[in-house]
Amino acid sequence: MATESDIPTQRQPRRGGIVRAFNESITDLGSFAIDVIVSLGDMTRFAWRTIVWMFTRLPRRDTMFASMYQIGVLSLPVIAITGTFIGMVLAVQSYNQFRAFGLETQLGGAINKSMFRELGPVLAATMLAGRVGSAMAAELGTMRVTEQIDALASMGTNPIQHLVVPRFLSCLLMIPSLTIMAVFMGVMGGFLYCTTVLNIDYYHYWDNAKKYAENWDLFYGVIKSVFFGATIGMVSCYRGFHCQPGAEGVGQAATKAFVLSFVIIIALDLFLSIMLDAVYQAIWPISPVTLM
C-alpha cells in the first residue's frame, strides 16, 4: 500500500513529461522564428543584389525577349480564358442580389469596379505565380542541382545578372499587360452574359458601367500588379537558387515559390488597398460619383 510520501514520487514523471513537452514546443517555435528571420534576411540580400545588377548592367536583348515571350505572351490565353469566366461568375453571383432591389442595370458598374480594383490584378498575379513562378523556380532549381549555376560562376559570369535579372524584369514589365487583358476579358464576359443570358438592357448596363467605374480604378489595379509581378519574380528566383539537392528539392522549390508568392500577394493586396484608398481620399476627398 502506497504511503503519502510515495504520491509525489509517482506524479513526478507526469510533471516532467509536461515540462519536457512544453520546452520542446518552445524550442521548435524559437527555431521556426530564427529560420524565418534568416530566410527574410537572405531574401533581402538576394533582392538587393538583383536590383544592383539590374541598374548596373542590363541583360542581353535576346535573353530579355525570350523571357518576356515565355512569361507574357504564352500566358495570354490562360489569362484571357480565366478572366472571361470570372466576369461571368460575377454576373451570375450578383444578379439575384441586385434583382431583389430592382438594380439589375447596376451590374455593369459592380462587375467593372471589381475587375479593375481586385479580381483583375489578383487573378493575373495568381495565374502568373502558378504558371510562370513555379516553372522559374523548377528551372533554376534544376540548374542548381546539376551545378550549372556553379559552372557559370566559375566561368566569370554572375548568375544573378545572367539568370535572375531577365526573369525579374520580365515579370515586372509583363504583368501590367496581363492585368489589363484579364480586366478587359472579365468586363466583356460579364457584359455578354448580362445582355444575352440575363436580358439586361444594353444601354443602361454600359451607362452605369461608365458612371461607377473611373480611370482611377484601372490605375489602382495596374499599380498593384507591378508590386505583384516583382514579388513573383523575386520569390521564384530565390527559391530556385536555394533549391535543396535532388528531384524532391526541385519539386519543393516550385511548390514553395507558388505558395509564398500567393501569400505575399494577398498580404500586399491588403496594404496596397489601404494605401491607395488613402491617396484617393487625399486627392479627391469627395468622389465625383457622389455628386451626381
N, C-alpha and C positions, 0 to 999 in steps of 0.2 A: 504494500500500500504506500502510495506517494505521500510524502510529508509536504508541509508548506514551503520548506526550504528547497524542495525539488522543483516547484512550479516555475520560478523564474528561469531555471536551467532548461526546462522543456520549451519555454517560449523564446528563448534566446535565438535559436536558428531561424524562426519565422521573422523576428525583427531584423536579424542580419540579412535575410534574403530580400526584405523590402528595401532596406537601406542600400544593398548592393544593386538592386534593380533601379532605384532612384539615381544612384551615382552613374550607372551605365547610361541611363537616359540623358542625364545632364552632359555626360561626356560626348554622346552622339550628337546632341544639339550643338555643343560647342564646336565639334569637328565640322558639322554642316555649315555653321556660321563662318568658320575660318575658310572653308572651301569656297563659299560664296564670295567672300571678300577677296580672296586670292584670284578667283576667276574674274571678278569685276575689275580688279587692278590689271590683270594680264590682258583682258579685252580692251581696256582703256589705252594701254601701251600699244597694242596692236592697231587700234583705230588711229592713234596719233601718228604712228609710223606710216600708215596708209595715206593719211591726209598730207603729211610732209612730202612723201614721194609723189602724190598727185599734183602738188604745186611745184615740185622740183623738176620733174620730167614727165611729160605726157606720154602715154603709151603709143605704140605704132598704130598707124591708121588702119591697116588690115586687121590687126588684133582687135582694135576697138569696134570696127564694123562687124566682125564675126560675133563678138559678144552681144552687141546690140541686136543683131539678127536673131540670135538664139534666145535672148531674153524678151525682146519686144515683139518682133514680127511673128515668131512662132507661137506667141501667147495670145495673139489677137483672136483666133477662132474660139478658144475656150472662154475668153473673157466676154466676147460678144454673145455667145450662146447663153452663158450663165447670167449675164446682165439682162437679156431679154426675158428669161423665165423669172428672174427676181422681180422685174416690173409687173409681170402678170400675176405673180403671187401676191404682191402688194395690192393690186386691184381686187383680187378675189377676197383677201382677208379684210379689206377696208370697206368693201361695198355695202355689206349688211349694216355696219355701224353708221355709215353715212346715210344710208337709205332710211334708217329709223328716224332721223331728224329732217328728212327731205333735202339732203345736201349732196345728192349723187353727183351733181356737176362740179362739186368742190374736190372731187377725187384727183383731178389733174394737178392742183396745187399741192396736195398732200403727197402724191407719188413723186412729183418732180423734186420737191424740197427734201424728201427722204433720200432720194437717189443722189442729189447734189451734195448734201452735207455728210451723210453717214454711209449708206449702203454702197455707193459708188466707190469711194476710196477704200473702204474696209474690204469690200468684195474683191477689188483688183489686187490689193495687198495680200489677201489670204490666198487667192489663186496663184499669185506670183511666188509666195513663200512655199506653197505646196509643189508647184511645178518646177520653178527655177531654183529656189533656195535649197531644196533637198538635193537637186541634181548637182549644184555647185559644190555643196558640202561633200557629196559622194565622190565627185570627180577629184577635188583637191585631196580628199582623204585617201583615195586610191594612189594618187601621186605621192603622198606622204608615206604610205605603207610600202610602196615599191621603190622608195628612195629617189624618186625623180626630182623632188624639191631639193634634196641634199645635193644631187648632181648639178642642178642649176647654180646653187650657191658655190659649189667647188669650181665652177667654170667662170666665176666672177659676175654672174648675173644675180641681181637682187630678186628673190622670189616674190616679194610683196609688190615690187614695181612691175614685174612681168606677169604675175598671175592674179593678184588681188585688185590692183588699181583699175584695169579694164572692166572687170566684173562689177566693182563697186560703182564706177561711173555709169555703166550701162543701166544698172538698177536705178540709179539716181535720176538719169535722164529719160528713161523709157516709161517709168511708171506713171508720170502725169498723162502721157498719151493714152496709156491703157485705162487710166481712170476716166478720162473723157469718153473713151469708147464704151466703157461699162455704163456710164451715166446715160449716154445717148441711146444705147440699146435698151436700157431699162425704161427710159422715158417712152420710147417707141413701143416697147412691149406692153406697157401699161395703157398707152393710148389705143393701140389696136384692140386690146381685149375689152376696154371700156366702151369703145364706139361700135365694135362689131358684135360682141357677145352680150354685153350688158345694155346695149342700145342707148347709151348716154349721148346727149346732143353734142355734135362735133364742135359747134361754135362756142357754146358755153364752157365746154371742157377746156379748150385752149385759152379762152378768155380768163378763166380762173387760174389756169396754169401760169400764164404770164403775169397775172396780178400778184400772186403769192410767192413765186419763185424769182428771186432777184439775181443780178450778176454777182453779188457778194456771195451767194450760196455756192455758185460754181467755183469761185476763187477760194472759198472756205474748204471745199473738198480737195482742190488741187494742191493747196498748201499742205494739207495733211498727207497727201500722197508722197510728197517729196521726203518727208521725215520717215514714212513707212518704207520707201524704197531704200533709203540709207540704212535703215535698221536691217532689212532683209539681206542686203549686200554684205554688211559688216559681220553680222552674226553667222551667216552661212560660210563665209570665207574663214572666219575664226575657227568655227567648228571643224572645217575641213583641214585646216593647218594643224590643229591639235587633235587629230584623229588617233585613236588607240590602234595598236597593231592588230592585223588580221581582218578577215571579212566581217566578223561581228563588230569590230570597231568602226568600219566604214558604215555599216547599217545604223549603228548607234549615232554616229556623227550626223547622218542625214535626218534621222528622227529628231534628235536634239535641236538641230538647226530649225526645223519647222516649228516644233513646239515652243522653243524660246522666242523665235520671231513672232509667232502668233500672240504669245503672252505680252511681249513688249508692245506690239501693235495695239492691242486692246488698252493697255495702260496709257500709251501715248495718245490714243484717241480721246480718252477722258481728259487728260491735261491740256491737250491742244484745243478741245472743245471749250473748256473753261477760259483759256487764254484768248481764243478768237472771239468768243462772245463778249468778253470784257473789252476787247479792241473795238468791236462793233458798237457797243454801247457808249464807248468814249467818243467815237467819231459821229455816230448818229444816235443821240440819246432817245429819240422817238422814232420808231420805224415808220417809213413812208406809208406802209400798208395801213397803219392805224389811223392815218389822217384822212383816208378816203371814206 
